[in-house]
């Protein structure tokens, strides 16, 4: 039995065609699914982008409306400002015209005033020349010493300068170097020349000079400085009175005071004790200080002193005089001494003296 030869053409042609067509259909379905999915994703992204762009357009339109409104308001303000500027320019022109008119009207008056001023100065010079000799003679009769200062400083009318024996007590403690505690501590460690040139001490020297220069004629006086102890400024004159009629006594006492450099504490007790020991005792005391004393009769055991203790030192010192000698106090400024003014004012009342705190430009 012979076998039949198998050839490709022995399969059914129709079966082959269907198989091929099925494969093509399957391939088309697979490819079409991926394409549709990709297309849907692209459409989704484009739709989101379109929505975002629409929102930006809406926001841009709102901003545009606001910008147009702001521009319109700005243009309106510009118009208003231009109108105001025109009015200001017109007012300025009117004022310039008025100023020019007034300048023309007052030119002659100015020339006349200048002429009158020149004539007045000439008359004033003549008057000064005529009265110079009389003024010099009158001043010489009222003062024992010439005092040079700025302008007229004769306004301490409440100070009692009278008396036959006048004692001037000048506080020369370290507190007289400055008005603040910090600067006092800083200045007290300087050399003697720097301490002497301290502004507050220089003011004290000028005050002392003014007092000596304005002492009554034909009176006796003495000038003492004091800190922890009291002594006459003119060496060798402790306990003795000086004469205002002697120029050597006046100039010597002032010159000696100018050589003293402030230092140490303040003992008003020793100052008043020295005053009481003068023979005969003074009938008027002029006191220059800046606050309550920091020491009493003896040396303190502590390096600090309270306000109550300073007031106690003051009361003990006041008992030395017992209100029998008028005390006229010139109180200079000092930081942190609130009770000083009241205490020295009470001393002035009890002793029938006076109390004052002069202005900073005196004497």
C-alpha positions as CSV (number, residue, x, y, z in Angstrom):
1,X,0.0,0.0,0.0
2,X,1.6,3.2,-1.1
3,X,1.4,6.3,1.0
4,X,-0.1,9.5,-0.2
5,X,2.4,12.3,-0.5
6,X,1.7,15.3,1.8
7,X,2.0,18.8,0.4
8,X,1.1,22.2,1.8
9,X,-1.6,22.5,-0.7
10,X,-3.3,19.5,0.8
11,X,-4.8,21.8,3.7
12,X,-8.0,23.6,3.2
13,X,-7.3,27.0,1.7
14,X,-10.2,28.4,3.5
15,X,-8.9,27.3,6.9
16,X,-5.6,29.0,6.2
17,X,-7.3,32.2,5.3
18,X,-9.4,32.2,8.4
19,X,-6.4,31.6,10.6
20,X,-4.5,34.5,9.0
21,X,-7.5,36.8,9.2
22,X,-8.0,35.9,12.9
23,X,-4.3,36.7,13.6
24,X,-4.7,40.1,11.9
25,X,-7.9,40.8,13.8
26,X,-6.2,39.9,17.1
27,X,-3.2,42.1,16.3
28,X,-5.4,45.0,15.4
29,X,-7.4,44.7,18.7
30,X,-4.2,44.7,20.7
31,X,-2.7,47.7,18.9
32,X,-6.0,49.7,19.0
33,X,-6.4,49.2,22.8
34,X,-3.0,50.7,23.5
35,X,-3.6,53.6,21.1
36,X,-7.0,54.4,22.7
37,X,-5.5,54.3,26.2
38,X,-2.7,56.6,25.2
39,X,-5.1,58.9,23.4
40,X,-7.4,59.1,26.5
41,X,-4.4,60.0,28.7
42,X,-3.3,62.7,26.3
43,X,-6.9,64.1,26.2
44,X,-7.0,64.1,30.0
45,X,-3.7,66.1,30.3
46,X,-4.8,68.5,27.6
47,X,-8.2,69.1,29.3
48,X,-6.4,69.8,32.7
49,X,-4.0,72.2,31.0
50,X,-7.0,73.9,29.3
51,X,-8.8,74.3,32.6
52,X,-5.7,75.9,34.2
53,X,-5.2,78.3,31.3
54,X,-8.9,79.3,31.5
55,X,-8.4,80.1,35.2
56,X,-5.3,82.1,34.5
57,X,-7.2,84.0,31.8
58,X,-10.0,84.8,34.3
59,X,-7.4,86.0,37.0
60,X,-5.7,88.0,34.3
61,X,-8.9,89.7,33.3
62,X,-9.6,90.6,37.0
63,X,-6.1,92.0,37.4
64,X,-6.6,93.9,34.2
65,X,-9.8,95.5,35.5
66,X,-8.1,96.5,38.8
67,X,-5.1,97.9,36.8
68,X,-7.5,99.9,34.6
69,X,-9.3,101.3,37.7
70,X,-6.0,102.2,39.4
71,X,-4.8,103.9,36.3
72,X,-8.0,105.9,36.0
73,X,-7.7,106.9,39.7
74,X,-4.0,107.9,39.1
75,X,-4.9,109.9,36.1
76,X,-7.6,111.7,38.1
77,X,-5.1,112.5,40.9
78,X,-2.6,113.8,38.3
79,X,-5.3,116.1,37.0
80,X,-6.0,117.4,40.5
81,X,-2.3,117.9,41.3
82,X,-1.8,119.7,38.1
83,X,-4.6,122.0,39.0
84,X,-3.2,122.6,42.5
85,X,0.3,123.2,41.0
86,X,-1.2,125.8,38.7
87,X,-2.8,127.5,41.7
88,X,0.4,127.4,43.7
89,X,2.4,128.9,40.8
90,X,-0.2,131.7,40.4
91,X,0.0,132.4,44.2
92,X,3.8,132.4,44.1
93,X,3.7,135.0,41.3
94,X,1.3,137.2,43.2
95,X,3.5,137.0,46.3
96,X,6.6,137.8,44.3
97,X,4.9,140.9,42.9
98,X,3.7,141.9,46.4
99,X,7.3,141.4,47.8
100,X,8.8,143.5,45.1
101,X,6.2,146.3,45.7
102,X,6.9,146.2,49.5
103,X,10.7,146.2,48.9
104,X,10.4,149.3,46.8
105,X,8.2,151.0,49.4
106,X,10.5,150.3,52.3
107,X,13.9,151.1,50.6
108,X,13.7,154.7,51.7
109,X,12.7,153.7,55.2
110,X,15.6,151.4,55.6
111,X,18.0,154.1,54.5
112,X,16.5,156.4,57.1
113,X,16.7,153.8,59.8
114,X,20.4,153.1,59.0
115,X,21.1,156.8,59.3
116,X,19.3,157.0,62.7
117,X,21.2,153.9,63.9
118,X,24.5,155.5,63.0
119,X,23.5,158.7,64.8
120,X,22.5,156.7,67.8
121,X,25.8,154.8,68.0
122,X,27.7,158.1,67.8
123,X,25.6,159.6,70.6
124,X,26.1,156.4,72.7
125,X,29.9,156.6,72.2
126,X,29.9,160.2,73.4
127,X,27.8,159.3,76.4
128,X,30.2,156.5,77.3
129,X,33.2,158.8,77.1
130,X,31.5,161.4,79.2
131,X,30.4,158.9,81.9
132,X,33.5,156.7,82.0
133,X,35.3,158.8,84.6
134,X,32.2,159.0,86.9
135,X,31.5,155.3,86.6
136,X,35.1,154.4,87.4
137,X,35.1,156.6,90.5
138,X,31.8,155.2,91.7
139,X,32.9,151.6,91.3
140,X,36.2,152.3,93.1
141,X,34.2,153.5,96.1
142,X,31.9,150.4,96.2
143,X,34.5,147.7,95.6
144,X,37.7,146.7,97.4
145,X,39.0,144.8,94.4
146,X,38.2,144.8,90.6
147,X,36.5,141.7,89.4
148,X,36.5,140.9,85.7
149,X,33.7,138.8,84.3
150,X,31.2,138.6,81.5
151,X,28.5,141.3,81.7
152,X,26.7,142.5,84.8
153,X,26.6,139.9,87.6
154,X,25.3,142.2,90.4
155,X,22.0,140.3,90.9
156,X,22.6,138.4,94.2
157,X,20.6,141.0,96.1
158,X,19.5,138.5,98.8
159,X,23.1,137.8,99.9
160,X,23.9,139.6,103.2
161,X,27.4,141.1,102.6
162,X,27.4,143.4,105.6
163,X,29.3,143.2,108.8
164,X,32.5,144.4,110.5
165,X,34.2,141.0,110.5
166,X,33.3,138.7,107.6
167,X,34.5,135.2,107.3
168,X,34.4,133.4,103.9
169,X,34.4,129.6,104.1
170,X,35.2,127.7,100.9
171,X,34.6,124.0,100.7
172,X,37.8,122.4,99.1
173,X,36.8,118.8,99.4
174,X,36.8,116.3,96.5
175,X,33.1,116.8,95.8
176,X,33.9,120.3,94.5
177,X,35.6,118.8,91.4
178,X,32.4,118.0,89.6
179,X,28.6,117.7,89.9
180,X,28.3,113.9,89.4
181,X,29.7,111.2,91.6
182,X,31.2,109.3,88.7
183,X,33.1,112.3,87.5
184,X,34.2,113.2,91.0
185,X,35.7,109.7,91.4
186,X,37.5,110.1,88.1
187,X,38.8,113.6,88.7
188,X,40.0,113.0,92.3
189,X,42.7,110.7,91.0
190,X,44.1,113.3,88.7
191,X,47.2,115.4,89.4
192,X,46.8,118.7,91.3
193,X,46.9,121.0,88.3
194,X,44.1,119.0,86.6
195,X,42.0,119.1,89.8
196,X,42.5,122.9,90.0
197,X,41.3,123.3,86.5
198,X,38.1,121.3,87.0
199,X,35.1,123.4,85.8
200,X,33.2,123.3,89.2
201,X,36.3,124.3,91.2
202,X,37.0,127.1,88.7
203,X,33.4,128.3,89.3
204,X,34.0,128.2,93.1
205,X,37.2,130.3,92.7
206,X,35.3,132.9,90.7
207,X,32.5,133.0,93.3
208,X,35.1,133.5,96.0
209,X,36.8,136.2,94.0
210,X,33.5,138.0,93.5
211,X,32.7,137.8,97.2
212,X,36.0,139.2,98.2
213,X,35.8,141.9,95.6
214,X,32.4,143.1,96.8
215,X,33.2,143.2,100.5
216,X,32.3,146.5,102.2
217,X,35.1,149.0,102.5
218,X,36.8,149.4,105.9
219,X,35.8,145.9,107.2
220,X,37.9,143.0,108.3
221,X,37.7,139.7,106.6
222,X,39.3,136.2,106.5
223,X,39.2,133.5,103.8
224,X,39.3,129.9,105.0
225,X,39.3,126.7,103.0
226,X,38.1,123.5,104.5
227,X,37.8,119.7,103.8
228,X,38.6,117.4,106.7
229,X,40.2,120.4,108.4
230,X,39.9,124.1,108.1
231,X,42.7,126.7,107.6
232,X,43.3,130.2,106.3
233,X,44.3,130.3,102.7
234,X,46.9,133.0,103.3
235,X,49.7,131.2,105.2
236,X,50.4,132.4,108.7
237,X,47.1,134.3,109.2
238,X,45.1,131.5,111.0
239,X,43.0,133.1,113.8
240,X,43.8,136.6,112.7
241,X,41.7,139.1,110.7
242,X,42.8,140.6,107.4
243,X,42.1,144.2,106.2
244,X,40.1,145.0,103.1
245,X,42.0,148.3,102.9
246,X,45.2,146.4,102.3
247,X,45.6,145.2,98.7
248,X,48.2,142.7,99.8
249,X,45.7,140.9,102.1
250,X,43.0,140.8,99.4
251,X,45.2,139.6,96.6
252,X,47.3,137.3,98.8
253,X,44.2,135.4,100.1
254,X,42.7,135.0,96.6
255,X,46.0,133.9,95.1
256,X,46.6,131.4,97.8
257,X,43.1,129.9,97.3
258,X,43.8,129.5,93.6
259,X,46.7,127.2,94.5
260,X,44.5,124.7,96.4
261,X,43.6,121.4,94.7
262,X,40.3,120.0,96.1
263,X,40.7,116.6,97.9
264,X,39.4,114.6,100.8
265,X,36.0,114.6,102.6
266,X,34.0,117.5,104.0
267,X,33.9,118.4,107.7
268,X,31.6,121.4,108.4
269,X,32.2,120.9,112.1
270,X,35.9,121.9,111.8
271,X,35.0,124.8,109.5
272,X,32.5,126.2,112.1
273,X,34.9,125.5,114.9
274,X,37.7,127.5,113.2
275,X,35.2,130.3,112.7
276,X,34.3,130.3,116.4
277,X,38.0,130.4,117.4
278,X,38.6,133.7,115.5
279,X,39.1,136.6,118.0
280,X,37.0,138.5,118.0
281,X,34.5,136.1,116.4
282,X,32.9,137.0,113.0
283,X,29.6,138.7,112.8
284,X,28.9,137.3,109.3
285,X,29.8,134.0,107.6
286,X,29.7,133.5,103.8
287,X,29.7,129.7,103.1
288,X,30.4,128.2,99.7
289,X,29.7,124.5,99.5
290,X,27.9,121.9,97.5
291,X,26.2,119.6,100.0
292,X,26.0,118.1,103.5
293,X,29.2,117.1,105.2
294,X,30.6,113.6,104.9
295,X,32.6,113.8,108.2
296,X,32.0,115.0,111.6
297,X,34.4,115.9,114.5
298,X,36.4,112.6,114.3
299,X,37.6,110.4,111.5
300,X,34.9,107.9,110.4
301,X,35.3,104.2,110.8
302,X,33.5,103.4,107.6
303,X,34.4,104.3,104.0
304,X,30.8,105.1,103.2
305,X,28.3,107.5,104.7
306,X,24.5,107.4,104.5
307,X,22.2,110.3,104.0
308,X,21.0,110.2,107.6
309,X,24.6,110.2,108.8
310,X,25.5,113.2,106.7
311,X,22.5,115.1,108.1
312,X,23.6,114.2,111.6
313,X,27.1,115.6,110.8
314,X,25.4,118.8,109.7
315,X,23.3,119.2,112.8
316,X,26.4,118.6,115.0
317,X,28.3,121.3,113.1
318,X,25.4,123.8,113.4
319,X,25.4,123.3,117.2
320,X,28.9,124.8,117.2
321,X,27.6,128.2,116.2
322,X,24.3,127.8,118.0
323,X,22.6,130.3,115.7
324,X,24.6,133.2,117.1
325,X,26.4,134.1,113.8
326,X,24.5,134.6,110.5
327,X,25.4,132.0,107.9
328,X,24.9,133.0,104.3
329,X,25.2,129.8,102.1
330,X,25.9,129.7,98.4
331,X,25.0,126.1,97.5
332,X,26.5,124.7,94.2
333,X,24.9,121.7,92.5
334,X,25.8,118.2,93.6
335,X,24.2,114.8,92.5
336,X,22.4,112.7,95.0
337,X,22.2,115.1,98.0
338,X,18.5,115.7,98.3
339,X,18.5,117.0,101.9
340,X,21.2,119.7,101.4
341,X,19.0,122.5,100.2
342,X,16.5,122.1,103.1
343,X,19.2,121.8,105.7
344,X,21.1,124.9,104.7
345,X,17.8,126.8,104.2
346,X,16.9,125.9,107.8
347,X,20.4,127.1,108.9
348,X,19.8,130.4,107.2
349,X,16.5,130.9,108.9
350,X,17.8,129.9,112.4
351,X,20.9,132.1,112.1
352,X,19.1,135.0,110.4
353,X,21.3,134.6,107.3
354,X,20.5,133.8,103.7
355,X,20.5,130.8,101.3
356,X,20.8,130.7,97.6
357,X,21.8,128.5,94.6
358,X,23.1,130.8,91.9
359,X,22.7,130.2,88.1
360,X,25.4,128.4,86.3
361,X,26.7,131.5,84.5
362,X,27.4,133.4,87.8
363,X,29.6,135.2,88.6
